[in-house]
Amino acid sequence: MSRSVFDGLKFRKVDSPIHNLDPRVKFIYVLGVFVAAIMYNEIIPLLLLFLMQIPFVLLAGVQKQWFRSLRGALFLALFIFLTNILFRYIGAGYTFLPADIEFSVAVTIRFIVLVASFSVFFLTTSPDHLGLALEQSGVPYEFSFAFTTAVRFVPVLAEEATTIMDAQKARGLELEKGSFMKRIRNYVPVLIPLIVSAIRRSLELAEAMESRAWGATKKRTNLYELKLHKGDFAMLIITFVIIALEVYVRLFVPIPPLSGGLLF
Amino acid sequence: MIEVEDIYFKYQSGTEALKGITLKIKDGEFVAIMGQNGAGKTTLVKHFNGLLKPSAGRVLVDNIQTTKSSIASLSKTVGFVFQNPDHQLFSETVEEEIAFALKNFGFNQETIEKQITWALNLLSLTQYRKTSPFMLSGGERKRVALASVLAWDPKILVLDEPTIGQDHEQKEILRQFIVQLQTQGKTVVIVTHDVEFVAECNPRVILMREGKIVADGEGKEILTNTNVLAESSIVLPQIAQIFAQLESMRLPKNVIDIYEAKEILQRAYGRQKE
């Protein structure tokens, strides 16, 4: 379950109109989707937002990995749905109100929209480009480097987690066995080696970098520079239209609740 | 006994790691699985305790099909020591580390105590009983990992790269240890790149390449077969290299044992003097 979420963040170098977009532009787009998702509590606009991701996914040709990351997020989505519905149920005086169910569905879709859009972003943006984008937006190199390294090491850690799980299973650990609390405790033998080896790895990385004169010059130059192309401007325009539309609809168009008779 | 019947395995990423492997490992055998990186060695041994299930074909451990049994219950028969001890050490003391598996398998407190003492003694770790495994050196951590598996006395032992990061003395201890296990009738399977170590142990060697077995037989024969080894980018053991170089002297070529080599050379030298 947890591994497939990471798979959805793994970048593969492919040539597609989405992969070739400037990372900054893509990030603004994702941010636009993010803001929109937060602005709405209703099912219809959130569903539309979700459907909006599909053309990008198809254009980038990453549907398989994208779908996998969605499937990985399913468990958390279910958790969000259940807690929402539970607390709404208690809050409403132990009754199910159609509006509450609708709300719970909506926040769950919101979460899926966020996962979906971030997944497209990470699947189509190489960590190198991401670091470059941060650097050229004025973020100090130390921070942008830390960020790209973190992103780059996610798949490595995920792989390591699998090995650790295998090693502990070979010693009779059964992760899915026992009560809810027991199951959480089952992960201790997996998490400790994972954290210890991540710390070890980062210390080794720091030494390796320093022995290659990391940070020796104050002003770094880059081999590649990011430049906006025609496609990037088109994407920017699309993004701004979407954001403008979102704000307009939010402010001036009343969204009818589904529970008015459509669904319930 | 481990019986592997024409298994195929494909990882989620699409890589076909095993392409039709058939082999039988009898009780009490000592087997070294060799081959270059990515040949499928670790993938194959992960089938022995059910960590991986074949996409096609079947694996039987003591006549039980691995798909019909849990990893935990298979592990009781097949102890698997991973390459990197840091992938499994997590307890506060060495003692607790060894107790972990024993508790998982549901042994009673008395047995657990007894087995810990036994395993610590076996791997000369008794002095570290109350030490944190994280404070130990690399070689010692490796021994703790080994002890934590040996503790439940599995019938079959799989060691993934047991000699990596070990000095010569530790390797020799490990070798003697494996011999000792064998006299107790245990089956030992090692996955390794260490040609010299295999040459010293002279086990049955299974050579893999690109998910297939390319050679299976006596170590002495396979580790001196220049053609087969070259294809798997394995260098001959040093003794075999000497004998390959001395081809013109018409000595036997399938020699990997140092004592055998000594005797052959002595004889040849005597012959020349005459």
Chai-1 contact restraints between the chains, C-beta under 6 A:
chainA,res_idxA,chainB,res_idxB,connection_type,confidence,min_distance_angstrom,max_distance_angstrom,comment,restraint_id
A,T163,B,H87,contact,1.0,0.0,6.0,A-B,restraint_1
A,I164,B,H87,contact,1.0,0.0,6.0,A-B,restraint_2
A,D166,B,L51,contact,1.0,0.0,6.0,A-B,restraint_3
A,A167,B,F82,contact,1.0,0.0,6.0,A-B,restraint_4
A,A167,B,H87,contact,1.0,0.0,6.0,A-B,restraint_5
A,A167,B,Q88,contact,1.0,0.0,6.0,A-B,restraint_6
A,K169,B,I71,contact,1.0,0.0,6.0,A-B,restraint_7
A,A170,B,N49,contact,1.0,0.0,6.0,A-B,restraint_8
A,A170,B,S75,contact,1.0,0.0,6.0,A-B,restraint_9
A,A170,B,F80,contact,1.0,0.0,6.0,A-B,restraint_10
A,R171,B,A101,contact,1.0,0.0,6.0,A-B,restraint_11
A,G172,B,A72,contact,1.0,0.0,6.0,A-B,restraint_12
A,G172,B,S75,contact,1.0,0.0,6.0,A-B,restraint_13
A,G172,B,A101,contact,1.0,0.0,6.0,A-B,restraint_14
A,G172,B,N104,contact,1.0,0.0,6.0,A-B,restraint_15
A,G172,B,F105,contact,1.0,0.0,6.0,A-B,restraint_16
A,L173,B,N104,contact,1.0,0.0,6.0,A-B,restraint_17
A,E174,B,A72,contact,1.0,0.0,6.0,A-B,restraint_18
A,P189,B,F90,contact,1.0,0.0,6.0,A-B,restraint_19
A,I192,B,F90,contact,1.0,0.0,6.0,A-B,restraint_20
A,P193,B,H87,contact,1.0,0.0,6.0,A-B,restraint_21
A,P193,B,F90,contact,1.0,0.0,6.0,A-B,restraint_22
A,S197,B,D86,contact,1.0,0.0,6.0,A-B,restraint_23
